[in-house]
Amino acid sequence: MDIDFTLLIPILVLQVIFSIYCFMIIAKNPVKFIPKWAWIILCLNSVGCIAFLILGREQE
């Protein structure tokens, strides 16, 4: 069984961009429920980024 990992490259690039976007929001704005360092650790994967955007941001 031969897996073509080049198909995963666009998904990984989007994940990195999504994480950087969340890191920038965390750095500039106040967060809710858990400390900023914990949100940064959670945002290393897509599920954490989505959780942060739904739950962790302070509404302006």
C-alpha positions as CSV (number, residue, x, y, z in Angstrom):
1,M,0.0,0.0,0.0
2,D,1.6,3.2,-1.2
3,I,0.3,6.5,0.2
4,D,0.8,9.8,-1.6
5,F,1.6,12.3,1.1
6,T,1.7,15.2,-1.4
7,L,-2.1,15.3,-1.2
8,L,-1.8,16.3,2.5
9,I,0.4,19.4,1.9
10,P,-2.5,21.8,1.1
11,I,-4.3,20.6,4.3
12,L,-1.3,21.1,6.4
13,V,-0.7,24.6,4.9
14,L,-4.3,25.6,5.7
15,Q,-3.9,24.3,9.3
16,V,-0.7,26.4,9.8
17,I,-2.4,29.5,8.5
18,F,-5.5,28.9,10.7
19,S,-3.3,28.4,13.8
20,I,-1.3,31.6,13.1
21,Y,-4.6,33.5,12.7
22,C,-5.8,32.2,16.1
23,F,-2.4,33.0,17.7
24,M,-2.6,36.6,16.5
25,I,-6.1,37.0,17.9
26,I,-5.0,35.5,21.2
27,A,-2.0,37.8,21.4
28,K,-4.0,41.0,20.7
29,N,-7.3,40.4,22.6
30,P,-8.5,39.2,26.0
31,V,-9.7,35.6,26.2
32,K,-12.3,33.7,28.3
33,F,-12.4,30.6,30.4
34,I,-8.7,29.5,30.4
35,P,-5.4,31.4,30.2
36,K,-3.8,32.5,27.0
37,W,-1.0,30.0,27.2
38,A,-3.6,27.2,27.4
39,W,-5.5,28.5,24.3
40,I,-2.2,28.6,22.4
41,I,-1.5,24.9,23.2
42,L,-5.1,24.0,22.2
43,C,-4.8,25.9,19.0
44,L,-2.0,23.7,17.7
45,N,-4.8,21.6,16.1
46,S,-7.9,22.5,14.1
47,V,-10.4,21.4,16.9
48,G,-8.7,23.8,19.3
49,C,-8.8,26.7,16.9
50,I,-12.5,26.1,16.2
51,A,-13.2,25.9,20.0
52,F,-11.3,29.1,20.6
53,L,-13.2,31.0,17.9
54,I,-16.5,29.8,19.2
55,L,-15.9,29.9,23.0
56,G,-12.7,31.7,23.9
57,R,-12.9,35.1,22.4
58,E,-14.3,38.1,24.3
59,Q,-17.1,39.6,22.4
60,E,-16.7,43.3,21.7
